[in-house]
Amino acid sequence: MKGVIIEIRAGTGGEEAASFAADLFRMYSRFAEKEGWKTFLINTSQSGLGGYKEVIFEIKGESAYEDLKYEGGVHRVQRIPTTEKSGRVHTSTASVAVLEEATETEIKINPQEVRVDVLRASGPGGQHVNKTESAVRLLHIPTGMIVICQEERSQQQNKEKAMGVLRTRLLARKKEEELALRGDERKDQIGMAMRAEKIRTYNFPQNRITDHRIKKSWHNLDKIIAGDLSPIIKTFKKILKKKD
């Protein structure tokens, strides 16, 4: 069963952006749990207040990629941060990349083109990760891509996961190049926005979430951020079915 690799990175907004990135990670993790899917951490980089500068994880489950592939893009949040004393609403962002897991038959990697470094893991892995060199960093020499995996206890497991992420990124790059060659065909496709484009706004004071691609809002942000993504996903599938 192929999975989906999701990469969330804090954007503008400092600690509040990192906090929002953590909220998005929890949202997708809880949605996966509701669907009976499995979530596996690959790499995390925490901020000073417990948010995520970056979190990369894999979700395995039937139709996981089909349901989550339209989540890619810039997500914007409007709310009062817990650190804000004056009660002023702040606007912050986080980017989400959704990549379909690549198999070894889809992308073949020459081992001689990959530099493997081992290092001591850091983060919320307990004392164990600080005593052994279990983390793995891969450098794909032809493209300059770097992948780090440190969430598993064994070096071999981290290497296997990192290679999976590298294959997936290379496949995504190949698909993007193919789309570019096809010119403007993708402009009318919902969900094919570039990562730099704002796709959704989470307005906490009004309990509203708006998807700018389809110009539709939902007024149950509290439930959606808690993992109830089904209304949004069903709406996208319905619109796409009409387009077909």
C-alpha positions as CSV (number, residue, x, y, z in Angstrom):
1,M,0.0,0.0,0.0
2,K,1.5,3.3,-1.1
3,G,1.5,6.1,1.4
4,V,1.7,9.9,1.3
5,I,4.5,12.0,2.7
6,I,3.6,15.4,4.1
7,E,6.1,18.2,4.8
8,I,4.9,21.1,6.9
9,R,7.1,24.2,7.4
10,A,6.5,27.3,9.4
11,G,6.3,30.4,7.2
12,T,6.0,34.1,8.2
13,G,5.0,34.8,11.8
14,G,7.8,33.4,14.0
15,E,6.7,31.3,17.0
16,E,3.0,31.7,16.0
17,A,3.8,30.2,12.6
18,A,5.6,27.3,14.3
19,S,2.6,26.8,16.6
20,F,0.3,26.8,13.5
21,A,2.5,24.2,11.8
22,A,2.1,22.0,14.9
23,D,-1.7,22.5,14.7
24,L,-1.7,21.4,11.1
25,F,0.3,18.3,11.9
26,R,-2.2,17.4,14.7
27,M,-5.1,18.0,12.3
28,Y,-3.7,15.6,9.7
29,S,-2.7,13.1,12.3
30,R,-6.2,13.1,13.9
31,F,-7.8,12.8,10.5
32,A,-5.6,9.9,9.7
33,E,-6.6,8.2,13.0
34,K,-10.3,8.8,12.2
35,E,-9.8,7.1,8.8
36,G,-7.9,4.1,10.4
37,W,-4.6,5.1,8.7
38,K,-1.2,5.0,10.3
39,T,1.1,8.0,10.8
40,F,4.9,7.8,11.0
41,L,7.2,10.6,11.9
42,I,10.3,11.1,9.7
43,N,11.9,14.3,10.9
44,T,11.0,17.2,13.2
45,S,12.6,20.5,14.0
46,Q,11.0,22.2,17.0
47,S,10.8,25.8,17.9
48,G,11.6,27.3,21.3
49,L,8.0,27.2,22.5
50,G,7.2,23.7,21.3
51,G,5.9,24.4,17.8
52,Y,7.4,23.0,14.6
53,K,9.8,24.9,12.3
54,E,9.5,21.7,10.2
55,V,7.7,18.4,10.5
56,I,7.9,15.6,7.9
57,F,5.7,12.5,8.3
58,E,4.2,9.7,6.4
59,I,0.6,8.5,6.4
60,K,-0.2,5.0,5.1
61,G,-3.8,4.0,4.4
62,E,-6.2,3.3,1.6
63,S,-6.8,6.4,-0.5
64,A,-4.6,8.5,1.7
65,Y,-3.0,10.3,-1.2
66,E,-6.3,10.7,-3.1
67,D,-7.9,12.4,-0.1
68,L,-5.0,14.6,1.0
69,K,-3.3,15.6,-2.3
70,Y,-5.2,18.9,-2.5
71,E,-3.8,20.1,0.9
72,G,-0.6,21.3,-0.7
73,G,0.1,25.0,-0.6
74,V,0.3,27.9,1.8
75,H,-2.1,27.8,4.8
76,R,-2.8,31.1,6.6
77,V,-4.0,31.5,10.1
78,Q,-5.6,34.6,11.8
79,R,-5.9,34.5,15.5
80,I,-4.6,35.9,18.8
81,P,-1.4,34.1,19.8
82,T,-1.1,32.9,23.4
83,T,1.9,35.2,23.7
84,E,0.0,38.2,22.6
85,K,-0.9,40.4,25.7
86,S,-2.8,43.2,23.9
87,G,-5.3,40.8,22.3
88,R,-4.3,41.7,18.8
89,V,-5.1,39.3,16.0
90,H,-1.9,38.1,14.1
91,T,-1.6,36.6,10.6
92,S,0.9,33.8,10.1
93,T,1.5,31.1,7.5
94,A,2.7,27.6,7.1
95,S,3.5,25.7,3.9
96,V,2.3,22.2,3.2
97,A,3.7,19.8,0.6
98,V,1.9,16.6,-0.1
99,L,3.9,14.0,-2.0
100,E,2.7,10.5,-3.2
101,E,5.1,7.9,-1.9
102,A,7.4,6.6,-4.7
103,T,8.3,3.0,-5.1
104,E,11.8,1.7,-6.1
105,T,10.4,0.7,-9.5
106,E,9.2,4.3,-10.1
107,I,12.5,6.0,-9.2
108,K,15.8,4.2,-9.2
109,I,18.6,5.9,-7.2
110,N,22.3,5.2,-7.9
111,P,23.9,4.6,-4.5
112,Q,27.1,6.1,-5.7
113,E,25.2,9.4,-6.2
114,V,24.1,9.6,-2.5
115,R,26.4,10.7,0.3
116,V,25.3,9.2,3.7
117,D,26.2,10.9,6.9
118,V,25.3,9.7,10.4
119,L,24.9,12.0,13.3
120,R,23.4,12.1,16.8
121,A,19.7,12.6,16.8
122,S,18.1,15.6,18.6
123,G,14.6,16.5,19.7
124,P,11.9,14.6,21.6
125,G,13.4,11.2,21.2
126,G,14.5,10.8,24.8
127,Q,17.9,10.2,26.2
128,H,18.6,7.3,23.8
129,V,18.9,9.6,20.7
130,N,21.6,11.7,22.3
131,K,23.8,8.8,23.0
132,T,24.0,7.0,19.7
133,E,24.6,8.1,16.1
134,S,21.2,6.9,14.8
135,A,20.2,9.9,12.7
136,V,20.9,9.8,9.0
137,R,21.4,12.6,6.5
138,L,21.4,11.9,2.8
139,L,22.8,14.2,0.1
140,H,21.7,13.4,-3.4
141,I,24.7,14.8,-5.3
142,P,23.1,15.3,-8.8
143,T,20.2,17.5,-7.4
144,G,21.6,18.7,-4.1
145,M,18.6,17.4,-2.3
146,I,19.1,16.8,1.5
147,V,17.0,14.4,3.6
148,I,17.3,13.9,7.3
149,C,15.6,11.2,9.3
150,Q,16.1,10.9,13.1
151,E,12.8,9.6,14.5
152,E,13.6,5.9,14.5
153,R,15.9,4.3,17.1
154,S,18.1,2.4,14.6
155,Q,20.4,3.9,12.0
156,Q,19.2,1.4,9.4
157,Q,15.5,2.3,9.9
158,N,16.3,6.0,9.6
159,K,18.3,5.3,6.4
160,E,15.4,3.4,4.8
161,K,12.9,6.1,5.7
162,A,15.3,8.8,4.4
163,M,15.7,6.9,1.1
164,G,11.9,6.7,0.8
165,V,11.6,10.5,1.2
166,L,14.4,11.1,-1.3
167,R,12.7,8.8,-3.9
168,T,9.4,10.6,-3.3
169,R,10.9,14.1,-3.7
170,L,12.6,13.0,-6.9
171,L,9.3,11.6,-8.3
172,A,7.5,14.8,-7.4
173,R,10.3,16.8,-9.1
174,K,9.9,14.6,-12.2
175,K,6.1,15.2,-12.3
176,E,6.5,18.9,-11.9
177,E,8.9,19.0,-14.8
178,E,6.4,17.0,-16.9
179,L,3.6,19.4,-16.0
180,A,5.8,22.4,-16.9
181,L,6.4,20.9,-20.4
182,R,2.6,20.6,-20.8
183,G,2.3,24.4,-20.4
184,D,-1.0,25.9,-19.2
185,E,-3.0,22.7,-19.1
186,R,-2.9,22.6,-15.3
187,K,-4.2,26.1,-14.7
188,D,-7.8,24.9,-14.6
189,Q,-7.1,22.0,-12.3
190,I,-8.2,22.6,-8.7
191,G,-5.5,21.9,-6.2
192,M,-2.5,22.3,-8.6
193,A,-1.5,25.6,-7.1
194,M,2.2,26.3,-6.6
195,R,3.4,26.0,-3.0
196,A,3.9,29.7,-2.8
197,E,0.2,30.4,-3.3
198,K,-2.2,30.9,-0.4
199,I,-4.9,28.2,-0.6
200,R,-6.7,28.5,2.7
201,T,-7.3,30.8,5.6
202,Y,-8.1,29.7,9.2
203,N,-9.9,32.5,11.0
204,F,-10.1,31.6,14.6
205,P,-12.0,34.7,15.9
206,Q,-14.9,33.9,13.5
207,N,-14.5,30.1,13.7
208,R,-14.3,30.1,9.9
209,I,-12.1,28.3,7.4
210,T,-12.0,29.5,3.8
211,D,-10.6,27.7,0.8
212,H,-9.6,30.3,-1.7
213,R,-9.4,27.9,-4.7
214,I,-13.1,27.1,-4.6
215,K,-14.2,30.2,-2.8
216,K,-16.0,28.3,-0.1
217,S,-16.1,28.7,3.7
218,W,-17.0,26.5,6.6
219,H,-18.0,27.8,10.0
220,N,-16.8,24.9,12.1
221,L,-13.1,25.6,12.2
222,D,-12.9,24.2,15.7
223,K,-14.0,20.7,14.5
224,I,-11.9,20.8,11.3
225,I,-8.7,21.7,13.1
226,A,-9.5,18.8,15.4
227,G,-9.3,16.4,12.5
228,D,-12.7,16.5,10.8
229,L,-11.4,17.3,7.3
230,S,-14.1,15.2,5.6
231,P,-16.4,18.2,4.7
232,I,-13.5,19.9,2.8
233,I,-12.3,16.7,1.1
234,K,-15.9,15.7,0.0
235,T,-16.5,19.1,-1.4
236,F,-13.3,18.9,-3.5
237,K,-14.2,15.5,-4.8
238,K,-17.7,16.6,-5.7
239,I,-16.4,19.6,-7.7
240,L,-13.8,17.5,-9.5
241,K,-16.4,14.9,-10.4
242,K,-18.5,17.7,-12.0
243,K,-15.5,18.9,-13.9
244,D,-14.9,15.4,-15.3
